[in-house]
Amino acid sequence: MADIGEPKVRAPEKVKKGELALIKTLIKHPMESGLRKDAATGETVPAHYIESVTAEYGGAMVVKASWTGAVSKNPFFSFYVKADKPGPVTVTWKDNKGQEWKEKVELKVE
C-alpha cells in the first residue's frame, strides 16, 4: 500500500496582529473514489479518501471541510486565519477507514 499520512502544516514566520495569515497544508493520501478499476486485475479499487478536515486556532475551530473521493491524491489545502494572538494552529484529517492524522504549527503574532 502507498505511504499514507505524513501531514505538513506551514504558517508565515511572523504575522502582525490583525492581519490574515495564510496556512498551507499537505497530506499524503491515495484518495481513491471507489470507482477506479485496477489495470492489472480488473477489480474495483475500494474507496479510501479523507472525509473531513478541521482546523483550530488557539483552541477555537476556524475551518471545517467535508471531502469526498473526488478530491485528488495527496491533497493540498490552504486557508486564512485572522492573527489576533500567538498560538497553535492544529489541523486534523480523518478518512473513511477511521484513520486520523494531526499536525500543528505555532502562529507567531507581533
C-alpha positions as CSV (number, residue, x, y, z in Angstrom):
1,M,0.0,0.0,0.0
2,A,1.1,3.5,-0.7
3,D,2.5,5.7,2.0
4,I,-0.2,7.5,4.0
5,G,-0.1,10.3,6.4
6,E,3.0,12.5,6.8
7,P,0.9,15.7,7.1
8,K,2.6,19.1,6.8
9,V,1.2,22.4,8.0
10,R,3.0,25.7,7.3
11,A,2.4,29.3,8.5
12,P,4.3,32.5,8.0
13,E,7.3,33.1,10.2
14,K,5.7,36.2,11.8
15,V,2.3,38.0,11.3
16,K,1.3,41.4,12.6
17,K,-1.7,41.4,14.9
18,G,-5.0,41.8,13.0
19,E,-3.5,40.6,9.6
20,L,-4.6,37.5,7.8
21,A,-2.2,34.6,8.0
22,L,-2.2,32.0,5.1
23,I,-2.0,28.5,6.5
24,K,-0.9,25.8,4.0
25,T,-1.4,22.1,4.5
26,L,-0.5,18.9,2.6
27,I,-1.0,15.2,3.4
28,K,-0.1,12.0,1.6
29,H,-3.2,10.0,0.8
30,P,-4.4,7.9,-2.1
31,M,-7.9,9.5,-2.2
32,E,-9.5,6.5,-4.0
33,S,-13.1,7.2,-5.0
34,G,-14.1,3.5,-5.2
35,L,-14.9,3.9,-8.9
36,R,-11.5,3.1,-10.4
37,K,-10.6,-0.4,-11.6
38,D,-7.1,-1.9,-11.1
39,A,-5.5,-2.2,-14.5
40,A,-3.8,-5.5,-13.7
41,T,-6.7,-7.4,-12.1
42,G,-9.8,-5.5,-13.4
43,E,-11.2,-5.4,-9.9
44,T,-12.6,-2.2,-8.4
45,V,-10.2,-0.4,-6.1
46,P,-12.0,0.1,-2.7
47,A,-12.9,3.7,-1.7
48,H,-10.3,5.2,0.6
49,Y,-10.5,9.0,1.0
50,I,-10.3,11.8,3.5
51,E,-13.8,12.7,4.7
52,S,-13.1,15.7,6.9
53,V,-10.5,18.3,7.6
54,T,-10.8,20.6,10.6
55,A,-8.5,23.4,11.8
56,E,-8.3,25.0,15.2
57,Y,-6.5,28.2,16.1
58,G,-5.9,28.9,19.8
59,G,-8.4,26.2,20.7
60,A,-11.3,27.5,18.6
61,M,-12.5,25.8,15.3
62,V,-11.8,28.1,12.3
63,V,-12.3,25.6,9.4
64,K,-14.4,22.5,8.9
65,A,-14.4,20.9,5.5
66,S,-16.2,17.7,4.2
67,W,-14.4,16.0,1.3
68,T,-15.3,13.1,-1.0
69,G,-13.4,10.7,-3.2
70,A,-13.4,13.4,-5.9
71,V,-10.5,15.2,-4.3
72,S,-7.1,14.5,-5.8
73,K,-4.4,12.3,-4.5
74,N,-2.1,13.9,-1.9
75,P,-4.4,16.9,-1.3
76,F,-3.1,20.4,-0.7
77,F,-5.4,22.7,1.3
78,S,-5.0,26.3,2.4
79,F,-7.0,28.8,4.4
80,Y,-6.6,32.1,6.2
81,V,-6.9,32.9,9.9
82,K,-7.0,36.4,11.4
83,A,-4.0,36.6,13.6
84,D,-5.2,38.1,16.9
85,K,-2.9,36.2,19.3
86,P,0.1,33.8,19.3
87,G,-0.9,30.2,19.5
88,P,-1.1,26.8,17.8
89,V,-3.0,26.1,14.5
90,T,-3.9,22.4,14.6
91,V,-5.2,20.6,11.5
92,T,-6.9,17.2,11.7
93,W,-7.6,14.9,8.8
94,K,-10.0,11.9,9.1
95,D,-10.6,9.3,6.4
96,N,-13.4,6.9,5.6
97,K,-11.5,4.0,7.2
98,G,-11.3,5.6,10.6
99,Q,-7.7,6.8,10.3
100,E,-6.8,10.2,11.8
101,W,-3.8,12.5,11.5
102,K,-3.0,15.7,13.3
103,E,-0.3,18.3,12.8
104,K,0.2,21.7,14.3
105,V,2.2,24.8,13.8
106,E,2.7,27.8,16.1
107,L,1.5,31.1,14.8
108,K,3.8,33.9,15.9
109,V,2.0,37.2,16.2
110,E,3.8,40.6,16.7
